[in-house]
Amino acid sequence: MRKLTTRGVALKKTLQTLNLRVIEVYPGGAQDILHIPRKQQGLKLLKQGLEKLGLDGLTEKPSDHELDAATCAYIGKLYLEGKTCMYGTEDYAIIMPRE
């Protein structure tokens, strides 16, 4: 986990040097708020839940990582639309969909 965290922090810094906005999202928590199944309940069910939210273009049998990434992308869309809330501080925050 430390390796992933270190990699994520480095990626965030790189993206910010390109003047890109970076947000942190917790896909499992977001799935709970959106009332869609988590990957532990079955990838097929999670995919169906994302499709009901309007996501299309997912592969026929996506991996759990792809579905979490799709969830994060959806939260990014909601963020740009002003439909999220922030937990934490400006320096370290998790962006989640509004309930």
N, C-alpha and C positions, 0 to 999 in steps of 0.2 A: 504494500500500500504506500509505503514511503517513496518508492521509486515512481509510482504513478503520480503522487502529489508533487514531487520534484519536477517531473516532466510537465505536469499541468501548469505549475507556476512559471516555468521557463516559456512555455507556449503562450501563456497570457502576456508575459512581458514582451515577447516578440510581436504579438498581434497589436499590442498597445503602441509599440514604436512605429507601427504602420498607421497610427491614428484610427484604429478600429476599436469599437466599443466591445468590451468583453463582459459577459454576465455568467454567473454560476447558477446552475439548475440542478435540482435533485429529482431525477425522473420518477423514482418510486413514489415519493411524496406527492409529486404532481399528478401521477396516475390516480392516487387515492382521492385527491381533491376533484379531479375530473370525473370520478366515478367510473373508471375503466379498470379492468383487471391488471394486476401486476404480472410480470413474466413467470413468477412462481406458480401462478394459476393456469398457465398454459400460453404458449406463444400465439397459438391460433386465436385465443380469446382476446389477447392484448392487441393483436393486429386488427381484429374486428372492431374493438373499441376505438382504436385510432381512426379507422375508416369511418366510423359513425361520427367522429368529430370533423370529418371532411378531408382527411389526409388520403391522397391517392398516389399511385406510382410506387407503392411498396412492392418488393419482389414477392413472388408466390410463397416462398418459405424463408422469410427473413430470420436472421439470428437474433438472439436476445439483445446483443449490442446494437444492431440496426434499429430495433424497435425502441430501445432507450434513446438512441440518437434522434429518431423521428419524434419522440416525445419532447426532447430538448429543443429541437427545431420548432415544434409547435409552440412551446413556451416562449421561444424567441419571437415568434410572430405575435403572440399575445402581448409580449413586452412592448413591441413597437406600436401596438394598437392601444397601449395604456390600460391593459386589462390584467395586470399583475400587481402583486405587492412584494415588498422587500422585507426580508427578515435578517436582522443584523445591523451592521453599520455601513457607511459609505465605503470604508476600506475593505470590509469583508461582508458580503451579503449573499444570500440565497434568494433567487427570484422564483416566485411561485405564482400559479394562476389564482385569481380571486375566486373565492367560493361563491 
